[in-house]
């Protein structure tokens, strides 16, 4: 099975979907046949498919995602593949509600690949990326009320600067927020990227490696989708619903998320909930980074329920 783990698969939208740290995540989950596992961020189903292959007919895979387009794409990938296929339940919703309907200590393992998916980034109409012009949306759940356009055009300058600093780790947040407020109304991703780029020109070679608008787009996306609140809820619920010996595997993509996971696992260790299996976070090898640049910033931490 492991030989094919890192082969990219079609995502059904013209692109190629490469699950990040796939082999490492599956190995750390230590999947038991007949077990019940939660993929808290199904995305395009790359991790879920490999979990399902190992569960057997008595197993149960529960997949969650805010994005109905992701669930539709994943559902077509997780159709039964023979008599030994597990039961698969796909739920549209936030993993903030992961404990709902779950019995205490009834889950054998949880996997969460935090952040935006290739399905969302590659669709200009979703407004997640500055690489192509689209509406300022950024909602993972298209039915959610708050959009990026509302944040960009309605939030006051001080609050906007604070959220760009906090969620984007952007040192020039005040300058960027001032430029955004002076340029209102801003309606598209290209307009926002141009405003931010003009206000936050790279100062050195290290800054030139990433687009000037990267951190601002990240901050707004996190704010719109309540991503850190959701992660906090997941981390709080995990010790109650995972069986002794079960694993919690979290893949994050920026320092705020990684710090939250690290602190939660450390606190769980002190409280006797966890044995931490990753002294330092697992990261992608050079070969994976070459084939999938998104994996460059991925950090995976793993804890085992005791």
C-alpha positions as a printed NumPy array, in Angstrom:
array([[  0.   ,   0.   ,   0.   ],
       [  2.693,   2.485,   0.999],
       [  4.354,   2.438,  -2.414],
       [  1.544,   4.478,  -3.954],
       [  0.931,   6.872,  -1.11 ],
       [  2.49 ,   9.988,  -2.578],
       [  1.238,   9.62 ,  -6.153],
       [ -0.853,  12.715,  -7.053],
       [ -4.46 ,  12.021,  -7.952],
       [ -6.882,  14.044, -10.056],
       [ -9.014,  16.324,  -7.934],
       [-11.923,  16.415, -10.382],
       [-11.447,  20.115, -11.096],
       [ -8.629,  19.963, -13.61 ],
       [ -5.848,  20.03 , -11.034],
       [ -3.865,  17.455,  -9.153],
       [ -4.434,  16.731,  -5.491],
       [ -1.425,  15.757,  -3.389],
       [ -2.22 ,  15.022,   0.272],
       [  0.49 ,  16.514,   2.487],
       [  2.613,  14.166,   4.643],
       [  0.379,  11.292,   3.592],
       [  2.649,   8.346,   4.417],
       [  3.715,   9.875,   7.729],
       [  0.122,  10.638,   8.736],
       [ -1.102,   7.126,   7.923],
       [  1.845,   5.527,   9.726],
       [  1.312,   7.623,  12.847],
       [ -2.441,   6.923,  12.93 ],
       [ -1.56 ,   3.244,  13.377],
       [ -4.929,   2.263,  11.892],
       [ -6.681,  -0.758,  13.395],
       [ -8.982,  -2.86 ,  11.239],
       [-12.559,  -2.463,  12.426],
       [-11.812,   0.839,  14.133],
       [-13.613,   4.166,  13.973],
       [-11.61 ,   7.119,  12.667],
       [-12.392,  10.769,  12.069],
       [-10.891,  12.784,   9.236],
       [-11.725,  16.235,  10.571],
       [-10.758,  18.006,   7.343],
       [-11.744,  15.731,   4.466],
       [-10.81 ,  18.141,   1.661],
       [-10.482,  16.095,  -1.52 ],
       [-10.223,  12.842,   0.386],
       [ -6.579,  11.905,  -0.092],
       [ -6.01 ,  11.022,   3.551],
       [ -9.516,   9.571,   3.942],
       [ -9.043,   7.165,   1.052],
       [ -5.928,   5.658,   2.607],
       [ -7.63 ,   5.357,   5.991],
       [-10.63 ,   3.621,   4.412],
       [ -8.42 ,   1.11 ,   2.598],
       [ -7.11 ,  -0.124,   5.949],
       [-10.307,  -0.3  ,   8.02 ],
       [-12.087,  -3.357,   6.634],
       [-15.83 ,  -3.973,   6.504],
       [-16.282,  -3.564,  10.277],
       [-14.599,  -0.169,  10.291],
       [-16.164,   3.28 ,  10.212],
       [-14.712,   6.435,   8.687],
       [-16.29 ,   9.753,   9.647],
       [-15.323,  12.675,   7.441],
       [-16.087,  16.33 ,   8.13 ],
       [-15.681,  19.435,   6.   ],
       [-17.306,  22.862,   5.9  ],
       [-17.121,  22.876,   2.123],
       [-19.96 ,  21.021,   0.324],
       [-17.902,  20.947,  -2.897],
       [-15.17 ,  19.046,  -1.076],
       [-17.642,  16.54 ,   0.345],
       [-19.147,  15.948,  -3.098],
       [-15.737,  15.305,  -4.629],
       [-14.697,  13.06 ,  -1.751],
       [-17.922,  11.097,  -1.819],
       [-17.179,   9.957,  -5.352],
       [-13.72 ,   8.76 ,  -4.28 ],
       [-14.926,   6.853,  -1.225],
       [-17.531,   4.689,  -2.923],
       [-17.307,   1.039,  -1.811],
       [-14.399,  -0.832,  -3.36 ],
       [-15.44 ,  -4.394,  -2.654],
       [-16.918,  -6.311,   0.254],
       [-14.13 ,  -5.291,   2.635],
       [-14.949,  -1.571,   2.427],
       [-15.81 ,   0.263,   5.684],
       [-18.881,   2.321,   6.448],
       [-18.261,   5.941,   5.429],
       [-20.152,   8.897,   6.908],
       [-19.54 ,  12.354,   5.421],
       [-20.807,  15.389,   7.324],
       [-20.846,  19.033,   6.269],
       [-19.77 ,  21.006,   9.287],
       [-16.914,  22.382,  11.28 ],
       [-14.629,  20.12 ,  13.256],
       [-15.332,  22.561,  16.103],
       [-18.374,  20.335,  16.631],
       [-16.396,  17.121,  16.413],
       [-17.635,  15.756,  19.749],
       [-21.305,  16.057,  18.781],
       [-22.903,  12.64 ,  18.623],
       [-19.703,  10.824,  19.594],
       [-19.568,   8.566,  22.613],
       [-16.883,   9.287,  25.143],
       [-13.692,   7.448,  24.238],
       [-15.342,   5.887,  21.181],
       [-12.872,   6.972,  18.486],
       [ -9.683,   5.137,  17.521],
       [ -8.003,   8.107,  15.895],
       [ -8.398,  11.654,  14.589],
       [ -6.599,  13.253,  11.648],
       [ -6.831,  16.965,  10.843],
       [ -5.065,  18.703,   7.951],
       [ -5.671,  22.328,   8.922],
       [ -6.076,  25.193,   6.483],
       [ -7.182,  25.884,   2.939],
       [ -7.365,  23.099,   0.331],
       [ -6.218,  23.014,  -3.28 ],
       [ -9.895,  22.787,  -4.291],
       [-10.494,  26.19 ,  -2.716],
       [ -7.243,  27.845,  -3.796],
       [ -7.555,  26.777,  -7.423],
       [-11.085,  28.122,  -7.896],
       [-10.818,  31.88 ,  -8.505],
       [-14.54 ,  32.275,  -7.835],
       [-13.987,  31.272,  -4.201],
       [-11.716,  34.271,  -3.626],
       [ -9.035,  32.544,  -1.562],
       [ -6.038,  33.341,  -3.762],
       [ -4.416,  36.447,  -5.199],
       [ -3.023,  34.393,  -8.098],
       [ -6.185,  34.964, -10.142],
       [ -8.816,  37.678,  -9.943],
       [-12.015,  36.747,  -8.165],
       [-14.554,  38.079,  -5.683],
       [-13.451,  38.685,  -2.102],
       [-15.211,  35.712,  -0.569],
       [-12.888,  33.221,   1.211],
       [-15.723,  31.294,   2.872],
       [-15.067,  27.582,   3.28 ],
       [-18.788,  27.188,   3.894],
       [-20.529,  29.144,   1.098],
       [-23.578,  29.578,   3.358],
       [-21.631,  31.345,   6.12 ],
       [-22.614,  34.974,   6.658],
       [-19.253,  36.741,   6.882],
       [-17.228,  37.274,   3.694],
       [-13.749,  38.663,   3.101],
       [-15.313,  41.617,   1.276],
       [-17.225,  42.576,   4.412],
       [-14.057,  42.363,   6.508],
       [-12.   ,  44.398,   4.036],
       [-14.602,  47.126,   3.557],
       [-16.413,  47.363,   6.889],
       [-13.993,  46.571,   9.724],
       [-12.439,  49.639,  11.336],
       [ -8.748,  50.351,  10.77 ],
       [ -7.511,  49.42 ,  14.257],
       [ -9.393,  46.097,  14.326],
       [ -8.241,  45.314,  10.794],
       [ -4.605,  46.018,  11.701],
       [ -4.883,  43.83 ,  14.8  ],
       [ -6.337,  40.841,  12.975],
       [ -3.734,  41.104,  10.182],
       [ -1.004,  41.182,  12.829],
       [ -2.449,  38.408,  14.987],
       [ -3.613,  35.951,  12.321],
       [ -1.052,  36.803,   9.638],
       [  2.02 ,  37.505,  11.775],
       [  2.425,  40.583,   9.574],
       [  4.683,  43.272,  11.093],
       [  3.437,  45.944,   8.695],
       [ -0.191,  45.407,   9.638],
       [ -0.904,  49.047,  10.551],
       [  0.445,  50.324,   7.257],
       [ -1.521,  47.694,   5.339],
       [ -4.75 ,  48.387,   7.243],
       [ -4.368,  52.13 ,   6.61 ],
       [ -3.87 ,  51.514,   2.879],
       [ -6.898,  49.223,   2.724],
       [ -9.151,  51.74 ,   4.464],
       [ -8.004,  54.54 ,   2.153],
       [ -8.651,  52.381,  -0.939],
       [-12.188,  51.32 ,  -0.077],
       [-14.293,  49.976,  -1.654],
       [-12.177,  46.961,  -2.638],
       [-14.157,  44.283,  -4.477],
       [-11.743,  41.689,  -5.881],
       [ -8.746,  39.624,  -4.822],
       [ -6.593,  41.372,  -7.426],
       [ -7.532,  44.808,  -6.075],
       [ -6.723,  43.77 ,  -2.51 ],
       [ -3.425,  42.176,  -3.542],
       [ -2.411,  45.363,  -5.378],
       [ -3.224,  47.574,  -2.383],
       [ -1.336,  45.358,   0.051],
       [  1.638,  44.945,  -2.281],
       [  1.99 ,  48.709,  -2.647],
       [  1.839,  49.187,   1.126],
       [  4.18 ,  46.338,   2.053],
       [  6.963,  46.17 ,  -0.477],
       [  9.613,  43.528,   0.373],
       [ 12.494,  45.   ,   2.362],
       [ 15.047,  42.223,   1.866],
       [ 15.743,  39.028,  -0.05 ],
       [ 13.976,  36.83 ,   2.492],
       [ 10.753,  38.81 ,   2.117],
       [ 10.933,  38.609,  -1.672],
       [ 10.455,  34.842,  -1.5  ],
       [  6.767,  35.233,  -0.71 ],
       [  4.155,  37.525,  -2.225],
       [  3.62 ,  40.681,  -0.119],
       [ -0.1  ,  39.909,   0.21 ],
       [  0.354,  36.329,   1.463],
       [  0.088,  37.062,   5.184],
       [ -2.799,  39.491,   4.808],
       [ -4.832,  37.012,   2.753],
       [ -4.056,  34.302,   5.318],
       [ -5.176,  36.516,   8.196],
       [ -8.468,  37.48 ,   6.567],
       [ -9.2  ,  33.863,   5.618],
       [ -8.55 ,  32.643,   9.164],
       [-10.784,  35.387,  10.584],
       [-13.635,  34.762,   8.127],
       [-13.666,  31.014,   8.812],
       [-13.003,  31.081,  12.576],
       [-10.145,  28.667,  11.956],
       [ -8.282,  29.094,  15.237],
       [-11.481,  28.83 ,  17.276],
       [-12.324,  25.628,  15.418],
       [ -8.866,  24.178,  16.042],
       [ -9.119,  25.036,  19.734],
       [-12.455,  23.23 ,  19.951],
       [-11.01 ,  20.171,  18.216],
       [ -8.043,  20.045,  20.581],
       [-10.328,  20.393,  23.607],
       [-12.648,  17.601,  22.443],
       [ -9.997,  15.089,  21.391],
       [ -9.012,  13.755,  24.86 ],
       [-12.665,  13.013,  25.651],
       [-13.554,  11.085,  22.5  ],
       [-10.353,   9.181,  21.634],
       [ -9.86 ,   5.713,  23.098],
       [ -6.744,   4.804,  25.101],
       [ -4.101,   3.895,  22.544],
       [ -5.786,   6.029,  19.884],
       [ -3.852,   8.708,  18.05 ],
       [ -4.473,  12.407,  17.348],
       [ -2.604,  13.581,  14.243],
       [ -2.638,  17.301,  13.396],
       [ -1.018,  18.855,  10.299],
       [ -0.732,  22.65 ,  10.439],
       [  0.718,  25.252,   8.108],
       [  1.64 ,  28.294,  10.163],
       [  3.092,  29.116,  13.543],
       [ -0.155,  30.085,  15.284],
       [ -1.737,  26.699,  14.591],
       [  1.42 ,  24.754,  15.376],
       [  1.847,  26.569,  18.688],
       [ -1.748,  25.759,  19.668],
       [ -1.245,  22.07 ,  18.892],
       [  2.094,  21.961,  20.699],
       [  0.632,  23.614,  23.807],
       [ -2.465,  21.389,  23.822],
       [ -0.399,  18.216,  23.578],
       [  2.003,  19.463,  26.25 ],
       [ -0.908,  20.254,  28.585],
       [ -2.447,  16.87 ,  27.818],
       [  0.83 ,  15.212,  28.751],
       [  0.892,  17.032,  32.105],
       [ -2.714,  16.053,  32.794],
       [ -2.069,  12.4  ,  31.99 ],
       [ -4.183,  12.381,  28.813],
       [ -1.425,  11.947,  26.24 ],
       [  1.896,  10.492,  25.333],
       [  3.455,  12.846,  22.8  ],
       [  4.972,  10.921,  19.881],
       [  6.618,  13.845,  18.078],
       [  9.234,  15.637,  20.165],
       [  9.679,  17.906,  17.164],
       [  7.074,  18.231,  14.412],
       [  7.408,  15.947,  11.418],
       [  8.025,  17.837,   8.186],
       [  8.045,  17.   ,   4.495],
       [ 11.137,  15.527,   2.916],
       [ 12.932,  17.312,   0.092],
       [ 11.333,  15.046,  -2.51 ],
       [  7.814,  15.854,  -1.301],
       [  8.531,  19.587,  -1.198],
       [  9.783,  19.438,  -4.798],
       [  6.634,  17.655,  -5.974],
       [  4.208,  19.571,  -3.748],
       [  5.398,  23.073,  -2.707],
       [  2.441,  23.428,  -0.3  ],
       [  4.087,  20.835,   1.932],
       [  7.068,  23.117,   2.609],
       [  5.399,  24.796,   5.577],
       [  3.553,  21.711,   6.888],
       [  4.221,  20.572,  10.433],
       [  2.706,  17.415,  11.892],
       [  2.379,  16.703,  15.601],
       [  1.049,  13.466,  17.061],
       [ -0.172,  12.409,  20.487],
       [ -1.428,   9.064,  21.775],
       [ -4.262,   8.813,  24.271],
       [ -3.257,   7.008,  27.466]])
